[in-house]
Amino acid sequence: MVSIEEFTSLLAAEFEDIDPQTITPATNYREIKNWSSMYALIIIAFVDANYDVQLNADNLKNSQTIKDIYDIVLSKQP
């Protein structure tokens, strides 16, 4: 598994209309400018494609930061 910094950088690159430099592990992803369900789908697809981990709605509902998502991915990896 990659470091939290690399995970954050790779995920931030997925958000086309957001400056990746503004995203950190502590970023509350729901507070990202123009947040919508599309961003949630981007996060789910990114994690599935890159780490073979399936996030569900509860995972997103029970998390707030990029680090929370990272921790979920770590916990679901074999």
C-alpha positions as CSV (number, residue, x, y, z in Angstrom):
1,M,0.0,0.0,0.0
2,V,1.2,3.5,-0.8
3,S,1.8,6.2,1.9
4,I,-1.1,8.5,2.9
5,E,0.7,11.3,1.1
6,E,0.8,9.4,-2.2
7,F,-2.8,8.2,-1.8
8,T,-3.9,11.8,-1.2
9,S,-1.9,13.1,-4.2
10,L,-3.3,10.4,-6.5
11,L,-6.9,10.9,-5.4
12,A,-6.6,14.7,-5.6
13,A,-5.5,14.3,-9.3
14,E,-8.8,12.7,-10.0
15,F,-10.7,15.9,-9.2
16,E,-10.4,17.7,-12.5
17,D,-11.7,21.1,-11.3
18,I,-9.8,21.3,-8.0
19,D,-6.2,22.4,-7.4
20,P,-4.5,19.2,-6.1
21,Q,-2.3,21.3,-3.8
22,T,-5.4,22.2,-1.7
23,I,-6.1,18.5,-0.8
24,T,-4.4,17.0,2.2
25,P,-5.0,13.9,4.3
26,A,-7.0,16.1,6.8
27,T,-9.2,17.5,4.1
28,N,-12.9,17.0,4.8
29,Y,-13.8,15.8,1.3
30,R,-17.4,16.9,1.8
31,E,-16.2,20.5,2.1
32,I,-14.4,20.4,-1.3
33,K,-15.7,23.2,-3.4
34,N,-18.7,22.1,-5.6
35,W,-18.9,18.8,-3.7
36,S,-21.5,16.5,-5.2
37,S,-22.4,12.8,-5.5
38,M,-20.1,12.8,-8.5
39,Y,-17.1,13.2,-6.3
40,A,-18.3,10.3,-4.1
41,L,-18.5,8.2,-7.3
42,I,-15.0,9.3,-8.2
43,I,-13.6,8.3,-4.8
44,I,-15.4,4.9,-5.0
45,A,-14.1,4.3,-8.6
46,F,-10.5,5.4,-7.7
47,V,-10.3,3.1,-4.7
48,D,-11.7,0.2,-6.6
49,A,-9.5,0.7,-9.7
50,N,-6.3,1.3,-7.8
51,Y,-6.5,-0.8,-4.7
52,D,-9.2,-3.4,-5.5
53,V,-11.2,-2.4,-2.5
54,Q,-15.0,-1.8,-2.8
55,L,-16.2,1.1,-0.7
56,N,-19.9,1.3,0.0
57,A,-22.3,4.1,1.0
58,D,-21.8,3.4,4.7
59,N,-18.0,3.8,4.3
60,L,-18.5,7.2,2.9
61,K,-21.2,8.1,5.3
62,N,-19.1,7.2,8.3
63,S,-16.0,9.0,7.1
64,Q,-15.1,12.7,6.7
65,T,-11.5,13.1,5.6
66,I,-9.2,11.7,3.0
67,K,-7.3,9.9,5.8
68,D,-10.5,8.2,6.9
69,I,-10.9,6.8,3.4
70,Y,-7.2,5.7,3.4
71,D,-7.8,3.9,6.7
72,I,-10.8,2.1,5.4
73,V,-8.8,1.0,2.3
74,L,-6.0,-0.2,4.6
75,S,-8.5,-2.2,6.7
76,K,-10.1,-3.9,3.7
77,Q,-6.8,-4.9,2.0
78,P,-5.8,-8.6,2.4
